[in-house]
């Protein structure tokens, strides 16, 4: 079996750089990584940055003795850049966490369910594109990584609402169960019964 081009830490690091959409100094990048819970030592970060740089996924820029910064190599990821417009919308949504949290819990559940469906459709689209053009597989896997990373925020916010209020947790669970039952009934009724 072939060794994957990127391990999980490299994928997370690259997704963070993709999400930031700007050049980050080493110290700023290290603080951001640890701030989002990835917990990476400076030597480990340097190792992963070298790996990403070796594969031309990021660009390293050195200004002076200790001012080193990194950014995504958009020239290498041109297809990804074209297919990433949804990210701007999501960044706008992320700025509205307060708005999402103001929804009643049952509306939060519905919203997250729709987000999960959208995630699945994006992934399906990319898998079909991979079938038609396998040469874009790597960039498509990066798109899936980004999609998952951003959509995870909504699930996290919903879980926070449930943690903060056990009553919300019970309401959410009830709404989720009801939705599962409704979808199962609807989907499986469409399967032709054997004669």
C-alpha positions, -999 to +999 in steps of 0.1 A: +000+000+000+013+035-009+022+058+019-002+088+018+013+121+007+002+139+038-003+126+074-031+139+096-010+167+111+001+179+076-035+179+065-046+199+095-018+223+091-025+228+054-063+232+061-054+259+086-033+277+060-060+273+034-086+287+058-065+317+069-062+328+032-031+349+041+006+346+048+014+337+084+046+342+102+060+311+119+052+323+155+017+334+144+012+300+128+024+281+158+001+301+182-029+296+159-023+258+156-021+255+194-050+279+198-073+256+178-062+226+198-038+209+174-010+210+200+022+209+180+057+216+192+079+240+172+102+212+160+072+191+149+057+222+132+090+228+113+091+192+102+056+193+088+062+227+072+093+213+054+072+183+042+045+206+028+072+228+012+089+198-003+057+189-021+053+225-032+020+228-013+032+259+007+056+287+000+082+298+026+093+334+026+123+346+046+128+383+053+158+389+076+173+364+100+142+355+120+112+367+100+099+336+082+064+333+069+043+307+051+014+307+027-005+282+005+011+277-030-020+286-050+000+281-082+002+244-073-034+242-061-050+262-090-080+238-093-086+239-056-085+277-057-112+277-083-134+253-064-131+270-030-156+299-034-179+282-009-153+289+018-160+327+016-196+320+024-187+297+052-163+323+067-192+347+067-213+322+085-186+315+110-187+352+119-223+347+128-219+320+155-240+342+178-268+342+153-267+304+150-267+300+187-298+323+190-319+298+170-342+276+191-326+242+196-349+224+171-339+249+144-303+243+152-308+206+147-325+211+113-297+235+102-270+211+112-289+182+094-290+203+063-253+212+066-245+174+069-266+168+038-247+196+020-214+181+032-224+147+018-234+162-016-201+181-019-182+149-011-203+129-036-197+156-063-159+154-057-160+115-058-178+116-091-153+142-104-124+119-092-140+090-112-141+112-143-107+128-138-084+109-114-056+134-119-074+159-096-078+134-068-053+151-044-069+185-048-103+170-044-092+153-011-081+187+001-115+202-008-131+174+013-108+182+042-118+219+041-155+211+037-154+188+068-133+213+088-158+242+083-190+221+086-177+207+119-182+241+135-219+238+133-220+204+150-197+218+177-220+248+183-250+224+185-232+203+210-223+234+231-260+242+232-267+207+245-239+208+271-251+242+283-287+229+288-296+193+293-331+202+283-317+214+249-299+181+247-331+161+251-350+183+226-321+179+201-321+142+206-358+139+201-357+160+169-328+140+156-346+107+163-377+120+146-358+131+116-340+098+113-373+079+115-389+101+089-360+098+065-357+061+069-394+056+063-394+079+032-362+064+017-369+027+023-405+030+010-390+040-024-371+007-027-391-016-049-403-047-030-394-081-045-422-098-062 
